[in-house]
Structures are given as structure tokens and as C-alpha cells.
Amino acid sequence: MKYGSFYLLLVISLSASFCKPVENEHKNAKTNAYLQYDQETKNILDYKVTPKNISDRSGLMFSDQGAWFAYGLPESGKISDGFSGPFLMTQQNGVWSSPCLSQLLLFGGNGPNVPNVTAKPQLKQAGYPSHLERAYKDKQISIEQKLVFLSGHTAIQKTVITNLSSHSQEINPVIQGKINDIGIKFSNSADRIKLTSVNSNAIGYIGALSKIESTEISDNGTFYSIVLPKISLKPNASEEIIISQTFIFPEYSWEKEKQLIAKADFDSILNTRKTEKAGQWSALLKKRKATFKEEGYGQLLAKAQLTLQNNWRIAAGELKHQGLFPSYHYEWFHGFWSWDSWKHAVGLSYYDLPLAKDQIRAMFDFQDESGFIVDCVYRDTTIEAHNYRDTKPPLAAWAVAKIAEKEGALDFIEEMYPKLKKYHNWWYTNRDHDKDGLCEFGSTDGTLIAAKWESGMDNAIRFDNSKIVKNSAKAYSLNQESVDLNAYLFAEKIYLAFLAEKLQLWNDAATYIDSASILKERIQNQFYDQEDGWFYDTNLEGTSFIKGTGSEGWTALWANAATQQQAEMVKNQMMDTKKFYSKVPFQTMSMDHPKFDPLEGYWRGPNWLDQAYFGVKALRNYGFDQEADKATVQILQGAEGLMEQGKSIRENYHPITGKGLYAKNFSWSAAHIIMLLTVD
């Protein structure tokens, strides 16, 4: 039967690995560390959202441990609303399972009734990188609940009920929930409620970590209830209720997960999560540049770290390694992209090397025999197909090298080096139309749109008049040689030489250094316009520039491929307030260009933080540290919400107003914030 609502408490969470309990002798010291970390990171992202429909993207969502589902805090502020969700990414593109899928109702027994929720409560709720929490208190009762991720499949919540009255109270707890119309049905499974979907092969389970009196399914499998044993509370006495929820893919063992749930100690798990998050943040703070020691920048690092956490997904389906979505918040970003992955990995390398490595492996799992790396991949290809029409700019060696710089072991270099060589060589085999040693962006299917995608700058003005030329079967190029692509390839040669030296492959290293020297000279001579003081793409013959002052112009500086004199001229334009030094500096196009469109232009004006980072790093490479520091402050202070509590990190920003644009909770923006604030 259905029950009326008194205190309704949502109980759900998720995680990817269970860690050992905190040792008793360290508890006091660690508790103090937790308190400091909690104070610094409390509500650093605002999770308030009450979903109005299954696709509601009006608020942010909390996730951890690679979970394929997430939660929010209700906007209403009523204890009866529990936690919002979960938002299920087990179903492609993400849907809300329910406004509140698992509610814990507390009914009065033989004594005085539990106070009605219509009474004015004292309700507080907060989000932390480690957990969510809500607390209710009135004259008769207090209810505290915390939600934490146990594993990559299961979440648990502890609810503590305390009798604040002067008389004993009897409480009858019931868990109940109704699923949205998303193709999921409830059924009984031993002492749990089972959730089966027609749209996903993930199976869900809801249960209590205590005795269950009875369960019931109704409304054609869309409503369930679990009756728990009666609770008798004397004055000032407390009682705990712990509930679990699981969403698990078939490649994982439900039997092992059940054992993990049965042995779960909530407080130890929460302390482990706090230790984990505080340790990651501490690692970032230790690597922070001396010029950015102010408190606000430390909190921004915590926000960037949490942004990446919320986009973290464990291996599932077609995805054989864990990695990050560009953004869980945008429905078409529920996969892994190669260009994004290299950037994510560099950001992650500052505090989570295992995840950084797996992000790279996740894309190389799809490398073909020719060396080609797919553009983007998805968990479920029955819904969304992998994109083999193009690849993305070659930054994989950069990512692997940055990981190698931070650890002494050679295992990962040995694993990746042969694959990186194949990928590097693929460009010269498939994207050098006239075989002159300078490459072009292109596509595998001969389409112009895919060739533009391959650049990563989909609609940049330099491609407005581009055409496709055929190189060979499944290999096409644009009819222009791009400065950024060849700068990236120059950097790849340097990074490959570094990795080869690590492996004592001296001949390889020498070969890459020699070819890099030749390419560096080609970049300086072909792509630099002395009259304009800027680097441009050229036609295939290298005889004419494709004008339009864009962010690709400073990639030669990022790669250390420009002369000092060229860098000086580029720097002057970057710092020009009529060109690139805007409220959020180093956007994708100069402000004085007639096609500059910062609001709707996507790659024709907005500031993307990866390009802004490349610009800052470009300045530092040539000794312009004062300008780089000034620009970094301007970028982070000018971009809407970055330095504000609760505001998300966006896909890109309006360079003149600072307004956040497009997707929220964007991973590569977060990764490059980490790079901007830390020492290489």
C-alpha cells in the first residue's frame, strides 16, 4: 500500500572503490583536517535542483567514484523532499529517475505522532566533494542524513533520528518511491527492490542494511515500498537507518557488490572519502604557483577538482577504461572525446595519476592498425555510434609526457610509447597531401564538416572557404596547412624524444630531435606573417596566408617553435585591449575582426579556457611572466562565476561581458584552470 508523507528522506549514492577504514589513532588529527577542508569546500558547487521533468538540466548534480548516476539537493528546502534524483547516466544522455526515488517516511507509533512536516522546521543542507548532507530539527525530533558513494555501483545513506522530546516516541519507518516513465520497472528480489530497464543493461537494487518487515510493488511496477521494523526512542536517544542503492552493469559482479554492502561501515567510508578528497586538494595546493596563494584560488582549485569528479565514469559497455565526460550536464557529451581526454589527463595528473592514465588508455583502446585514434566513443553504440569520421589534434604525447614527469615508473611509458609513435606517423601518412612534411586537418569520409571537426575548432573562420582534397582511400585533407596542427606535431616530436630517452631509445630520440629542428624552421618561415606579426594557416603551397587573427596564432609559442622576435610581436597583439586582452583575455578571435561573434560564434569569438591556457603558457615560454600572471588573474577574475561559491565552470565565456556560455560543469575548462594555477 502507499503511505502518506511525514518525513521523506531520499537515500542514494555511488562510488568506484571501497577503501580501508581510517586508523583509530589518527582520528582526532584527521577530524581537524576534515573540518578545515569542509569549511573551505562547503557548497563550492550548488547542487540545488528539483527536476521538473526527466531531462531537466536546470541544476548541477553530485557524483563520485566514477558513478553513472548523480544527485541533487531539492530547491524547496523541505525535509520531505529528500535528495533529488538520481539522475541516471546508465541510460544514454541522462534522465532523472524521479524527483526523489527513495523516500524514508517516519510515522508515529502508539505514542505522540512524529511532528508533521508542515511545521516550521530548522532545515540545513550542504554539498561537499565527499558527500551531501541534510539536517532537520524542531522541538521534538532531529533528523540528520548523509549521502556518500560506497563504490562505482552503490551508494549508501545514513539517517540518524534523535528524540528531542521529554517522552518516548515510537516510529514506523517506510521506504517508498515512484519511478518516472523512463522504461524502468520495479520487482521483488529477495530482501531488495530490483530495477530493470528496457533502455539500459544496468540493473538497480534498493535495500536497507537492516531487517526488512515486508516489500510491495504496485502501479504496474512503477511504485514500491519497503516496511522496516518499528523504532522505539526514549528521550535523547538516537537510532540509525542505513539504506543502499545500486546500479550495476553486467560486466561487474552483483554478488561481490552485495558482500561489500553488507560489510559497509558508513562512518569509515565517509572518512575515507574525506581523506581522499582532502589529499587530492592538498596535492594541488602544494603545486600552486607562488603568485596565486590567495584563498580564493585555492577554492577555485577545489572547484576544478570537483568538476572533474562529477564527470568521472568507470569503465562500462564499450568503454574499457575509466575516464571523464566533457560534461554530464549536456546531453550530447556523455562519452569520451580524444582531444578532451588528453587535456583531462594533464589536469588529472596533478592529483590522480591512475585516473589520468586510464583516461588516455580509454581512447587508445580504439586505435586501429594504421595508428588512427577515433574522435569520440560511447558506452552504448546501439544509441550513439563512435565517430570514426575524424580524429582530433595530436596532444596525446604531451599528456603522456606530463604524466611521466610526475612519476618515476617506466611501465606506462613502455605501454604507450609504441602507440604514440603509430599515431604520430599516421598524420604524415594520411594528412600530408603534398608530402612536404607539413600536415593538414582532414577526414576519413571525405566530408568537409568532419575535417573541420578534426581541428577541434569546428567553425573557426579560417575554414570558411576551405575545400577537401583526396589523399588516398579513407584519407582526405583540407586544402590548407594549419599552423596549430604543425605546432602540435612539433611539440609531439619533442615529447616523443623525451619519452624515448626515458626508455633509453637513443636513436629514436635523436631522430625526433632532428625532425623537430627541421619542422621548427618550417613553422617559423611558412606560417609567420612579418607584416602582421602573427601566425596564420596557409594554402597547400605555402604561398599565401589565410588571414583572420585567431588563437591558433599563439600555438607556435606554446610549442616553443617561434623565434624570440616572433614571440615578441605575437605577445604585443595578445596584450592589445582592442584585440585579445579582453575582460576574459585570449579568446578564439581578435575583437577587431568583422566576423567576431562572442555570443553565438562558438569558435568565432568566445573564450575557451584551453586556448587561454595555451596563450598564457605561450607567454611564459618566452619569458613574459609578468604578462602571463596579469592575464591569468584577468581570465579567472573575469570569467563569470569562477571565483564565486556555487557557480559552475562553463564550456566557454563571453570575452567582453564574462558571461558563461554553453555547457556547465565542463571538464577541460576545469583541467586548464588547474594548469593555469599550478607549476608545470
N, C-alpha and C positions, 0 to 999 in steps of 0.2 A: 504494500500500500504506500501511497505518498504521504509525506509528513509536512506539516506547516513549518514556517521558518521562525526560529528564535535566534540563536547564534549560528550563523552559517560560515563555515571555515573551509576554504579550499586547501587541498593537501596534494601537492605535486612537486616533483623536482627531477634532476637528472645529472649524470656525471660520467666520466670515462675511466677512472681508475680509483680503486679504494686504497688508501694509504694507511700506514700503521698509526695507532693511537699515539698522542703526544705523551712523552715520558713524564711521570708524576713529578720528579724532582725539578723539572723545568717549567712547571705550570705557572708559577707566580710571575717569573720573568717574562714568559711568553704572553701571559694575560695582559701585562702592561704594554707589550709591543702591539697586541691586538687592539687595545684601546686607542693607542696613538694612531694606528693605521685606520681604524674605524672612523675616528674623528676627521682624518684627512680625506677619506674617500666616501663618506656617507652621502648618499644621494648625488654622487658625481654625475650620474645619468638618471634622468627622470623616467621611471617606469609606469607612471600613472596612465592607464588606459582601460576603458570598459568597452570591449568590442561591440559595435552596433550590428555588425554582420560578419560573415566568415572571412571576408577579405579586408577588413578594417585595418588600415596602416596609420591610424592617427596617433599612435603612441609607440614608445620603444619597448623592448622585451628583454628579459633577463635569461641568459643561458650559461651553461658551464660544462666543462669536461667533454666537449665535443657533442653535446646533445643535439638531437634532431627535433627538439621542441623547446618552447620557451614560455615565460610567464610575465605577467604584469601586476601592478597594484591598482585596484579599482579607483576610479576618479571620484566616486561618491563619498568615500571615506567611511562607509558603514561597515561594521564588523561582519554583518551578514553577507557581504559581497565576497569574502574570502580573497583568494588570489585570482587574477584574471587568467583565463585560458585553461589548458595550454594551447599555444599556437603551434600547430603541427607542421613541421617541415618534412616529416615522414611521407606526407602527400605533396607531390611536386608543386612548387611555387608557394606553398604555405597557406594554411587555413586555420581559423580559430575553431577548436573543437567545441567550445561552449563559452559563454560568458564566465562560467565557473563550473568546471566539470565535476569536481568532488567537493561537496559541501558537508561540513560536520555540524549537525543540528544537535543542540542540547536542550532536552525537555526536562521540566521539573518533575520530581517523583512524588512521594507521599507528603513531603514537607512543602514549604513555600516554593512557588514556581521560580524557576530561573528568570531573572528580570527580562522583560520584553525589550527587544532591540529598538523599539520606538522611544524608549527613554533616552535622555541626552547622555551620550557616552563620552568618555575621555579616550579618544582613539588616536594612536600614532602609528605611522608606517614608514618604512625606510628601505632603501636598496643599498647593498654593498657589493663589492666584487665577489665576495664569498657566499652571500646569501641574501634572501629577502626576509623581512620580518614585519609583523603587525602586532599591536598590543591594545587591548580594550580594558577599561577599568571603570567601575561605578562603586556604589556603596556596598553592594552585596557580593560582587564577583569580579575577578580579573582573569583575562584570557590572553596568553602570550603564545604566538605561533611563529615558527621559523621554518623556512624552506631552504633546503640545501641539496646539492647534487651528490648522490652516492656513487654513481657510475655513469658510463656513457649510455646507459639504458634505463636507469632507475633514479627516481627522486624520492626523497622522504621529507616528512614534516613532523615536527614535534609540537604538539599543543599542550600547554600547561594551564590547567584550570585551578584557581585558588579561591577558596571560600573566604570572603572578607566579612561575612555577617557574623552575628553573635549566636546563630543557631545552626544546627546541622542541615545539610542540603543533600537531597538525592537527585541525581542527574541521569537521564536516559539518553546516551549518545547514539546518533544515527548518521551514517554517511549516505548521501544520495547525490545523483546527478543526472542531467539530461544532455544528450549529445545533439549538436547541430546536424542539419541534413547534409552530411558530407560523406555518406557511404559507409559509415561505421555502425555496427550493431553490438549490443551487449549480450553476453551469455554467462551462465554459471560455469565456473571451473574450480572444483574442489572448494577451497576457502577463499577464493578470489572472484572478482568480476573480470571476465575476458572481453577484450575489444578486438573485433575483426573487421577489416576494411576491404571493400571491393576496389579501392583505388591505390592500395599500398600493400606490400607483403610484410610490413611491420605488424607485430601483434602487441596489443596492450593488455596490461593487468593492473587492477586496482585492488588493494588489500590493506588490512590492518595488521600491525605487528603485535597482535594480542588475540585473545579468544574472540570468535565471532558467534553470535547467537543465531543469526539467520541472514539469508540474502533473498532478494526478489528482483525479477526482471519484468517490466511491463511496457505498455505503449509500443508494442511491436518491436521490442528490442532496443528502444531509444531512451529508456529510463531504468535506473537501477537504484536499489537501496541495500545497505548493509547495517544490520542492527548489532550494536556492541553491548557488552554486559553493563548492568547498572553500576553507577559510581556513587558511593556514599562519602560525603565530605563533612568532616567536623569543622568547627570554626578554625580558621587559619591553616587548614590542611590543603594540600595540593595533590593533583592527580595528572598523570601524563597520558596522552593518546598519541600514538605514532602511526602514521599511515604511509604507505608506499604507492607509487605509481610507476609502471614500467612501459616503455615502448621499445621493443627489441626486434631487430632484423633477423631473418632465418639463418644467416651465417654465424650467428652467435648462439651460445647455449643458454636456454632458459633455465635448465636445471642448475647450472653454476650460478646464475643470477639469483635464483631462489635461495640458495645457500648463503650468498653474500648478503641478501636482505635479512635473512634470519639471524645472522651474526652481527648485524649493524648496531653500533653504539652511536647514537646521534651526536652527543657532545664531542666525542673523539673525531667524528667525521667533520663536524663544523670547525673544530680547532685545526684539523689538518688542512681544510680549505683556507682558513685564515692564515695559517703559516705559509701555505703555498703562494697565496696572492701577495702577502706582505714581503715574502722573499723575492718574488719577481719584481715588485715595485722597488725594493731596496737595490736590486741589481741595476735597474735603470737609473736610480738616483746616483749611484756610485760612478756611473759613466756619463753623468750630465756635464756639459761644458761649464766652466767656471763662470762664464758671463750670464748663465741662466740658473742661478742658485735661488732666486726668489721663490717663495712658497707657491705662488700661482703656477709656475712652470712645473713644479713637482706634481701638482694636482692634474695638470694637463697630461703629464706622462701617465698618471694613473688612469685618466680617461681614455687615452690612446690604447693602453694595455687592456682595459675593459672592453673597448670597442672590438678589438681583435678577438677577445674571449667570446663575445656574443656571436661572432661569425664562425667560430670553430666547429667543425663537424668531424666525427670519427668516420673511419672507412665504412662504406656500405654500398651494396649493389655493384655498379661498375667502377666505383671509386675504391681502389685497393689500398690507399693510404689516407690518413687524416690530413686535413688542410682547412683553408678558410674560404667561405663565400666572400665575394666582393661586398655584399650587403644582404643580410636576411630580410631587410626591410623592403627591398624592391623585388617584386615577384619574378622578374626575369634574371635575377642574379643568384639563383640557387644552384650554382655549380662552381667549378674551378676553372679559372682562366690562366693561360700561361704567363702573360705579361704581369698580371696582377700577382700571380704566385711568386715570381722572382722577387717582387717588391715586398710582399708579405714576409717571405723568408728572411730578407735582410732585416726588417723590423723585428721579427721574432728572435733573430739570432742574438739580440742583446740580452734576452732573459729566458728563452726557451729553445735551446738547441735541438732537442728531439723533434719538436713540432716543426721547427724551421726546416729540418732535413726532410721530414715526411711531406711537407708542402711541395718541395722540389721533386721528390720521388713520385708524388701523385700525378705529376704531369709527364715525367719520363716513363711512367708505366705505359703511356700511349705513343712513345716514339716508334716510328716504323724503321724498316731496314735501311732506308735511304738517309735516315737521320732526322727527318721531319718531326716537329713537335706540333700536335694539334692545338688549335686556338682555344677551345673550351670543351669541358667534359661534364657529364651529369651522372647522378646516381642511377636514374631510371630512364633508359633510352626508348622505352615504349611511349614516353610522354614528350621527351625533349632529346633530339639527336645530337651527338657530339658534332662539333664544327671542324671538319677537315678541309674546308674551303681555303683556309689561310692559316698561317702561324702568327706569331707576334714578334716584336723587336727582340733581338738576341741579348738578353741580360742574364741568362742562366749562369754563365761562368762568373759573372760579378757576384751573384747570390752565393754560389758555392765557395768562392774565394773569401767572401765576408764571413762565412761560417768557419772556414779553415783558419782564418786569422784569430778566431776566438777559442779554438781548441787545439790540443796538441796531437790528437789521434789522427792517423792517416787513413783509417778504414773508409770514411765517407769519401775522401778524395779518390782513393783507389776505385771505389764503386762508381763514382760519377765521371771521372776523367775520360774514359773511352767514349762515353755517351755524349759528353760535351764536345769532344773532337768531331764526332759524326755530325752533330748539329751545326757546328761551325763550318765544316766542309760543305754541308748541304746548301748553305747560302750561295757559295761560289759555283756550285754545280747547277743550281736551279733558279738563281736570281741574279745572274750576271749576264745580261742579254748579249752584250758585245764582247764579253770575255776580256775586259780591260782591267780587271781587278777591283772595280767599283760596282757595288750591288744596288739593286732596285727592290722596292716593295712590289709584291705581286700576289697571285692567287693560284690555286691548283685547278680551279674550274674555268678560268678564263674570264671571270666576271670582274667588272670594274669596281663594284661595291666591295667585294671581298678583298681586292687589292688595297683599297683604302682602309678597310678594317685592319689589314696586316700591319699598317703603320702605327696602329693604336690611336691615331688622331683622325677618326673616321671621316669628318667633313672639313678638315683643315683647308684653308683657301688655296694652298699650294697644289691641291689636287683638283681644283675646279675645272681645269682644261686637260686633265690627264687622259691618256688613252692606253689601251692594253696592247702589248706585243707578245707573240708566242716565242718561247724559248725551245720547248720540247713538249712531249706528251705530259700533261698534268703539271706543266711549269710555264707560267706566264709572268711577265713583268710590266710595270708601268713604264711609260716612255720617258722616265726621268730618273736620275741618280740622286738619292737623298742623302743630305749631309748627316742627319741624325743616325740613319742606318749604318753608314760607314764609320761614323764616330763610335757607335756601339761595337761594331766589328773590330775596330782598332783597340778599344778597351778590352774586348774579349781576348784578343791575342796577348795582351799584357797579362791578363788574369790567367789564361791558359799556360803562359810561360811560368808564372808564379806557382801554379799547381804542379806543373811538370818538374820544377825544381824541388818541390816538396817530395816528389816521388823519385828524385834523382834521375830523371829522364833528361839528361843534359842536351842531347841532340834535339829533342822536341822543343825544349826551352829556347835554344839558340835559333831554331827555325822560326818560332813565333816572334822572337825579338827582331829578327831580320825583316820579316814580312811586315811587322808593325812599323818599323822605321820607314819602309817604303810607302806604306799606306798613310802614315802621318804627313809625309811630304805631299802626297796626292791631295789630301784633305785641305792642307794649307794653300795649295796652289789652285785647285779647281773650284772649291766651294766658297772661298772668301772674296767678297767684292770690296776692293780697296777704296772705291769711291764712297760706298755706303757705310763701310766699316761693319759689315755683317756677313754671316754665313748663310748661304741660300742653297736650295736644291738647284740642279742644272739639268739641261737636256742630256740625252744619252751621249752626245758627242762632247759634252763639257764645254760648249762654246757660248752658251747663253744662260743667264740666271733666271730662275723662276721666282720673281720678286714677290714680296709680302713678308714683312718683318714679323716672324713668329718665334715661339720658344725653341724650335728646333735649332735656331741660330746659336744658342749657347751650349749645345751638346758637345761641340768640339772642345770647349773649355772644360766641361765636366769630365771628358775623356782624357784631358791633358794632351790634346792633339793640336792645339793652336800655338802660335808664337806668342811671346810676351807682348809684342806690339799689337798683334791682332786682338789679344785678350783685353788690352787697354781700351781699344776702340769699342769692342763689344760691351765692356763694363760701362763705358760712358753712356751708351744708349739704354742699358738696363737701369741705370740710376736716373735717367731723364724722366721728370714728372709728367712730361707730355707723351711719353712712350710707354715705359714698363714700370716706372716707380709710382704705382697707384696706391690706393688705400690698402689693397691686398696685392703687393708687388709680384712681378714676374708671372703675369698671366700669359695665355697662349698666343695673344696677338697684340701688336702695338696699338695703343689707343688712338693714334692719329691715322690709322688705316681706314679707308672708306667702308670696308666690309666688317669692321669691328662691331661685334654684336654680343655684348657681355651677358645679356639676359637669356636669349634664346639660341645663342650661337653654338653651344656645346664645346667644340674645339675651335671656335672662331672668336674667342674673347674671354670666356670665364677663366678663373684661376683654378688650375688643378694642382694640388699640393705636391704631386710627384715632379711636375715641371718646375714649380717654385723651388723645391729642394735641389733639383739639378742646377738651377740658376745660382742658388746660394753656394753649393759645392763648387760650381764653376769659378765663382769669385775667390773662394778660399784656395783653390788650386794654384792661383796666380798671385797670391799674396795680398788680396784685397779683403783682409779680415774685418777691418772696420766697417766697410760697406756691407759685408756679409752679416755681421752682427746686427747692424741697423736694419737691414732688410728682414732678417729673421724676426725681430721684435715687431716690425710693422706687419708682417704676414700674420703672426699669431695673435696680435692685438686687433688687427683689422678685420679678420675673418669672424663673422657673426657667431657668437656662442662658444668659441673655442675656450676662452678663459672664463666662461660663466658656468656655474654649477647647474647640472641637469640637462644642458643643451648637448645635442648630438654632434658628432663630426660628420660633415657633409661630403658628398661626392666632389663638388666644386663650389666656387664662390664668385659672386659678382665683384670684379676688381675695384669698382668705383664706390659702390654702396656697402660692400662687405656681406651682402645677403647670401645666406646659404642656399645652394641650388641642387636640384635633382635628389639622388638617393640619400637617405640618412644612414648613420652607422656604417660609414664607408671604410673598408679595411685599408686600402692603400694610402688614403689620406692619413689614417692613424699611424701606419707604418712610417710614413715620411715625417710625421711630427716627431716620432722617436728619433729618426735620423737627424732632423734639424737641431734637436736639443742635446744630443749625445756626441761623445768623442768617437771618431772612427776607430 
